[in-house]
Amino acid sequence: MSLARRILPCLDTDGARAVKGVHFEGLRDAGDPVELAARYNCEGADELVVLDIAAARDNRPTFLETIRRVAEQLSIPLTAGGGIRSLDDARAVVRAGADKITVNTAAVARPELICELSREFGAQAVVLAIDAKHEHNSWKVRVRGGRTATTWNALDWARRGVESGAGEILLTSVDRDGTQSGFDLLLTAAISRAVSVPVIASGGAKAPQHFLEVFTYGAADAALAASIFHDQVQSIRALKSFLQSHGVAVRLPC
Amino acid sequence: MIVTLIDYGAGNVTSVERALRRLGAEVCPTNRPEEIAKATSLVLPGVGHCAALLTSLDAHGLRRPLLDAFARGVPFLGICLGLQALFQSSEEAPELPGLGYFQGRVSLLAQTVKLPHMGWNQIRAVGSSHLLGGISPDAYFYFAHSYAAPASGAETAAVCAHGRDFAAVLENGRVFGVQFHPEKSGSSGAKLLENFLRLAA
């Protein structure tokens, strides 16, 4: 009896459609988020993450409708984010059916947003998304979908986010994202040891071995991937069987 | 059958409602004491901070009708905070009394493990359980909480462990509580809700 390591498929959307790109750029269509959500729900995904990577103001109603339709398909938790700048933005996403919300750029711009969200929804519903890039022997926080550099140290920001009320960290390695060369194990382990809350590793996943490494050497509590699940390069079911056979506690779909 | 769903503004009311409807139940969300007074089965979902739940129960005058419903033997299911509210008090909101239906105090899980206790975990039945009927002993359920009820009470039907043992399922007559989220726990969670609906029918 122990807490299972989680596998989280992620749907990057432009509001209405799932999209994909490398290093947050060169987007192309990857399908209907509602169909993908239904498939992942059956295949044994532990949670689903849906992000609005366009996060354009005028597109917001479309994204909320996507959340509503995705939530109808699920009997697992749903995390939604992208473009959440205020308590009202978060309320709309939760009302549409999200169990958790992720904040990233807006929390860097105004860290009190984390406290406000945590007070309203509880820490378990607030996921601080951190995009980190390796620079000069440390990891620096990036914002605006990884495009804009900051001087913030990712470890310090993770600690501060948790003190402010984040209940989970969604950590993306900007260096690895889209490369399919494996998770950044050093980054993941460093953040996981720095904070008292669960850490979701993201960026670079392809092979089952990558997941095994990030759960062992990377000390991750959960791992997220997008394109390998979209493109059926990797089935969630087979991935979980592999992990179980290597001693990692996972929830096998029945 | 009609399930009266206590809607005090928690985030997960919609997903609980959706899960019950999928099982064929008619769901009536309400925060009105008179609706609770005439309910034939009750579900109290909960997520977030314990103070928000207890304050809201008092603001809407729901404490008395809930305790009366327990006394009348109306089937009741408390989910997550809805379970915790059944106890005398919680460390999370020490200034506010709980419903006091069960003895004891809800307390923070051990700080030697990552909190919140977030994700899928297995539970261990203690004696016989009506809610867990037909569910594999290996089944996983979805948890998202940092505080938990003591595992030692006579009402404990199943325990879970994260840092320490805590009550995962409570059963006392027709009053039930689950610390996890059955509405988010895939087919095992759906089966548990189906069991509740059958017991409540």
HADDOCK unambig.tbl for C-alpha pairs under 7 A between the chains (distance, minus, plus):
assign (segid A and resid 1 and name CA) (segid B and resid 122 and name CA) 5.39 0.50 0.50
assign (segid A and resid 1 and name CA) (segid B and resid 123 and name CA) 6.91 0.50 0.50
assign (segid A and resid 2 and name CA) (segid B and resid 121 and name CA) 5.90 0.50 0.50
assign (segid A and resid 2 and name CA) (segid B and resid 122 and name CA) 6.58 0.50 0.50
assign (segid A and resid 3 and name CA) (segid B and resid 119 and name CA) 6.80 0.50 0.50
assign (segid A and resid 3 and name CA) (segid B and resid 120 and name CA) 5.86 0.50 0.50
assign (segid A and resid 3 and name CA) (segid B and resid 121 and name CA) 4.57 0.50 0.50
assign (segid A and resid 4 and name CA) (segid B and resid 119 and name CA) 6.92 0.50 0.50
assign (segid A and resid 4 and name CA) (segid B and resid 120 and name CA) 5.52 0.50 0.50
assign (segid A and resid 4 and name CA) (segid B and resid 121 and name CA) 6.01 0.50 0.50
assign (segid A and resid 75 and name CA) (segid B and resid 183 and name CA) 6.34 0.50 0.50
assign (segid A and resid 75 and name CA) (segid B and resid 184 and name CA) 4.84 0.50 0.50
assign (segid A and resid 75 and name CA) (segid B and resid 185 and name CA) 6.21 0.50 0.50
assign (segid A and resid 75 and name CA) (segid B and resid 186 and name CA) 4.79 0.50 0.50
assign (segid A and resid 76 and name CA) (segid B and resid 184 and name CA) 4.33 0.50 0.50
assign (segid A and resid 76 and name CA) (segid B and resid 185 and name CA) 5.83 0.50 0.50
assign (segid A and resid 76 and name CA) (segid B and resid 186 and name CA) 5.85 0.50 0.50
assign (segid A and resid 77 and name CA) (segid B and resid 184 and name CA) 5.58 0.50 0.50
assign (segid A and resid 94 and name CA) (segid B and resid 11 and name CA) 6.38 0.50 0.50
assign (segid A and resid 97 and name CA) (segid B and resid 14 and name CA) 6.94 0.50 0.50
assign (segid A and resid 97 and name CA) (segid B and resid 15 and name CA) 6.96 0.50 0.50
assign (segid A and resid 99 and name CA) (segid B and resid 11 and name CA) 6.95 0.50 0.50
assign (segid A and resid 99 and name CA) (segid B and resid 12 and name CA) 6.82 0.50 0.50
assign (segid A and resid 121 and name CA) (segid B and resid 48 and name CA) 5.13 0.50 0.50
assign (segid A and resid 122 and name CA) (segid B and resid 48 and name CA) 3.94 0.50 0.50
assign (segid A and resid 122 and name CA) (segid B and resid 49 and name CA) 5.57 0.50 0.50
assign (segid A and resid 124 and name CA) (segid B and resid 116 and name CA) 6.27 0.50 0.50
assign (segid A and resid 124 and name CA) (segid B and resid 144 and name CA) 6.07 0.50 0.50
assign (segid A and resid 124 and name CA) (segid B and resid 145 and name CA) 6.66 0.50 0.50
assign (segid A and resid 167 and name CA) (segid B and resid 116 and name CA) 6.33 0.50 0.50
assign (segid A and resid 196 and name CA) (segid B and resid 114 and name CA) 5.16 0.50 0.50
assign (segid A and resid 196 and name CA) (segid B and resid 115 and name CA) 6.31 0.50 0.50
assign (segid A and resid 197 and name CA) (segid B and resid 114 and name CA) 5.09 0.50 0.50
assign (segid A and resid 197 and name CA) (segid B and resid 115 and name CA) 5.16 0.50 0.50
assign (segid A and resid 197 and name CA) (segid B and resid 116 and name CA) 6.37 0.50 0.50
assign (segid A and resid 198 and name CA) (segid B and resid 114 and name CA) 6.11 0.50 0.50
assign (segid A and resid 251 and name CA) (segid B and resid 140 and name CA) 6.50 0.50 0.50
